[in-house]
Amino acid sequence: MNRIAILLGGMLTVSTANAQVTESSILDSLQLLRKQSNLFIRITGDDITQGRSTPFTTDVYWSAEDNATVVDKVDVEEYRYSTFTQKQELIKRTVADGEILHTYNLLTHEFSETPYSRFDGKTNLTYRRDLLLLLQSDVSGHGTNAVRLLDEIYGGLLAVHRDWLPGSDLVVNPMSLTYRAPTVDHKSLTYQFVSDKGLLELKFITFRSFTTQAPTHVTQWFLTMLAVNPNPLNFEPYQPNTLLGWRSIIAPRPLSN
């Protein structure tokens, strides 16, 4: 198989020549993404229940500076459609500024702050693992899928690809791989290699139906990843005056030593 990964116009791209992608192509893509210090992930989709659609969006900005000391920053913004304003509203924001993970729940007006780095200017041995573990326990909804990808890309010494739908059937197409789980949920996950939009895109669909009629519940989302230069403001926590009247809650702690 003649497969070449290139960087073009600020976007990570994949090209294939007279060959189909394989499961190893996913790992190749994640390894290439790992070389990028800045990454933007967007998840867009709909939760459909009894024919009523609720759109949602999650934006994730990742910045990893690996110089004399490692400095990892993340901004996760979770949006959901509001029937009151008739548009998607920010409902939760999780910001890692290099030392502290700040979590803001805009629905309940609650916030938390959890250190994931020492304050002496030096990073500890489990710095990145602590951050990713905190994100996994803190980010909610469909944003957890973006955090899962970040963990596969940056969580270890090398990028890894894990099975998201164990026991599923694999359908191979020229530029995509689709996993279909033989369950009542009818789950499917597609890895799409798109040369003109980005390195890797994911499409997930699940629907449940206990009758022969239309599905009672459908969830579908589309995830795309691009190499970008994020705005430094993405990693700025809210100012104290913004949090007047908010309630401070106990934050989760890293699980590693």
C-alpha positions in Angstrom: 0.0 0.0 0.0 1.4 3.4 -1.0 0.1 5.8 1.6 1.5 9.3 2.3 0.7 11.7 5.1 1.5 15.4 4.4 0.9 18.8 5.9 -0.7 21.2 3.5 -2.2 24.7 4.1 -2.2 24.3 7.9 -4.3 21.1 7.6 -3.3 17.6 8.2 -4.0 15.5 5.2 -3.9 11.9 4.1 -3.6 10.6 0.5 -3.8 7.1 -0.8 -2.8 5.7 -4.1 -4.7 2.8 -5.6 -5.3 1.1 -2.2 -7.9 0.9 0.5 -7.3 2.1 4.0 -6.9 -0.5 6.8 -7.3 -0.5 10.6 -3.6 0.4 10.8 -4.4 3.6 8.9 -6.2 4.9 12.0 -3.1 4.5 14.2 -1.0 6.1 11.4 -3.3 9.1 11.5 -3.3 9.4 15.3 0.5 9.2 15.3 0.7 12.0 12.8 -1.7 14.1 14.9 0.6 13.6 17.9 3.3 15.6 16.2 1.0 18.6 16.2 1.3 20.9 19.3 -2.0 22.5 18.6 -5.3 20.8 17.7 -8.9 21.8 17.3 -11.7 19.2 17.6 -15.4 19.9 16.9 -18.3 17.6 17.6 -21.7 18.5 16.1 -24.8 16.4 16.3 -28.4 15.8 17.3 -30.2 13.9 20.0 -33.5 12.9 18.5 -36.3 11.6 20.8 -39.8 10.9 19.5 -39.0 13.0 16.5 -37.8 16.0 18.5 -34.3 17.1 17.7 -31.9 18.7 20.2 -28.7 19.9 18.4 -25.4 20.0 20.3 -21.8 21.2 19.7 -18.6 20.6 21.6 -15.4 22.6 20.7 -12.0 21.5 22.1 -8.8 23.5 21.8 -5.6 21.7 22.7 -2.2 23.2 23.1 1.0 21.3 24.1 4.3 23.1 24.5 7.1 20.6 24.9 10.2 22.6 25.5 12.3 22.8 28.7 9.1 22.1 30.6 5.8 20.6 29.3 2.8 23.0 29.4 -0.5 21.5 28.3 -3.6 23.7 27.9 -7.2 22.7 27.0 -10.4 24.5 26.5 -13.6 22.4 26.2 -16.8 24.3 25.4 -20.1 22.4 25.5 -23.2 23.9 23.8 -26.7 22.6 23.6 -29.9 23.9 22.0 -32.2 26.0 24.1 -35.9 26.1 23.4 -36.0 29.4 25.2 -33.5 31.3 23.1 -34.0 29.1 20.0 -30.2 28.6 19.6 -27.4 26.6 21.0 -26.1 28.0 24.3 -22.9 27.4 26.2 -23.8 25.2 29.1 -20.4 24.1 30.4 -16.8 25.2 30.0 -13.6 23.3 31.1 -10.3 25.2 30.9 -6.8 24.0 31.7 -4.5 27.0 31.8 -1.2 25.1 32.3 -1.5 24.6 36.1 -5.1 24.5 37.1 -8.2 22.8 35.6 -11.2 25.3 35.9 -14.7 23.9 35.5 -17.7 26.1 35.0 -21.3 24.9 34.9 -23.3 27.7 33.4 -26.7 26.0 34.1 -26.1 25.6 37.9 -23.7 28.5 38.4 -21.1 26.1 40.0 -17.3 26.1 39.5 -14.3 24.2 40.6 -10.5 24.6 40.5 -8.1 21.6 40.5 -4.3 21.8 40.2 -2.7 19.4 37.8 0.8 20.9 38.0 3.2 22.0 40.7 3.5 25.7 41.2 7.3 25.9 41.3 7.6 26.1 37.5 8.4 22.5 37.1 6.1 19.8 35.9 5.7 16.5 37.8 6.2 13.1 36.2 2.4 12.5 35.7 1.6 15.9 34.5 -0.1 15.0 31.2 -1.8 11.9 32.7 -3.2 13.9 35.6 -4.7 16.4 33.2 -6.3 13.8 30.9 -7.7 11.9 33.8 -9.2 15.1 35.2 -10.8 15.8 31.8 -12.2 12.3 31.5 -13.9 12.7 34.9 -15.0 16.3 34.3 -16.1 16.7 30.7 -19.7 15.5 30.1 -22.0 14.5 27.3 -20.6 14.0 23.9 -17.5 15.9 24.7 -16.1 12.8 26.3 -15.5 11.4 22.8 -13.1 14.3 22.1 -11.3 13.7 25.4 -11.1 10.0 24.5 -9.3 10.9 21.3 -7.0 13.3 23.0 -6.0 10.5 25.4 -5.4 8.1 22.5 -3.2 10.7 20.8 -1.3 12.3 23.7 -1.9 10.1 26.8 1.1 7.7 26.5 4.6 7.6 25.2 3.1 6.9 21.7 -0.3 7.3 20.2 -2.6 4.3 20.5 -5.9 3.2 18.8 -8.4 1.5 21.0 -11.6 -0.3 20.0 -14.6 1.9 20.7 -17.2 -0.8 19.7 -15.9 -4.2 20.8 -17.2 -7.1 18.8 -18.4 -5.0 15.9 -18.3 -5.9 12.3 -15.9 -3.9 10.0 -16.9 -2.5 6.7 -13.9 -1.3 4.6 -14.3 1.4 1.9 -11.7 3.2 -0.2 -11.3 6.1 2.2 -13.3 5.0 5.3 -13.7 2.3 7.9 -17.0 1.6 9.5 -17.6 -0.4 12.7 -21.1 -1.7 13.2 -22.0 -3.2 16.5 -24.5 -6.1 16.4 -26.5 -4.7 19.3 -30.0 -3.5 19.9 -28.6 0.1 19.8 -27.6 -0.3 16.1 -24.4 1.6 16.8 -21.9 2.5 14.0 -18.7 4.4 14.0 -17.0 5.6 10.8 -13.4 6.7 10.5 -13.3 8.9 7.4 -10.0 9.9 5.8 -10.6 13.2 4.0 -7.7 14.8 2.1 -9.2 18.2 1.6 -10.7 18.9 5.0 -8.5 17.3 7.6 -6.7 14.2 8.6 -9.5 12.2 10.2 -13.2 12.6 10.7 -15.5 10.4 12.7 -19.2 9.9 12.3 -21.2 8.1 15.0 -24.8 6.9 14.8 -26.9 5.0 17.3 -30.6 4.4 17.3 -32.9 2.4 19.5 -36.3 1.0 18.5 -38.3 -1.6 20.3 -41.0 -1.8 17.7 -41.2 -2.0 13.9 -42.0 1.7 13.8 -39.5 4.6 13.5 -36.7 4.6 16.1 -37.7 6.0 19.5 -34.3 7.6 20.1 -31.5 8.5 17.7 -28.1 10.0 18.5 -25.7 11.0 15.8 -22.6 13.1 15.8 -19.8 14.2 13.5 -16.3 14.9 14.7 -13.5 16.6 12.8 -9.9 17.4 13.8 -7.7 20.2 12.4 -4.3 21.5 13.2 -4.8 25.2 14.1 -3.2 28.0 16.1 -5.6 28.7 18.9 -6.2 32.1 20.4 -4.5 32.5 23.8 -7.8 33.7 25.1 -9.1 30.2 24.7 -7.2 29.1 27.7 -8.0 32.0 30.0 -10.3 31.2 33.0 -13.2 33.4 33.9 -12.3 36.5 36.0 -13.5 36.4 39.6 -16.1 39.2 39.1 -17.7 36.9 36.5 -18.3 34.3 39.2 -20.1 36.5 41.7 -22.9 34.5 43.2 -21.6 31.2 41.9 -21.0 28.2 44.2 -17.6 26.6 44.6 -17.8 22.8 44.6 -15.2 20.1 45.5 -13.3 19.1 42.3 -12.2 15.6 41.4 -8.5 14.7 42.0 -6.0 13.0 39.6 -5.9 9.2 40.1 -2.2 8.7 39.2 0.7 9.0 41.7 
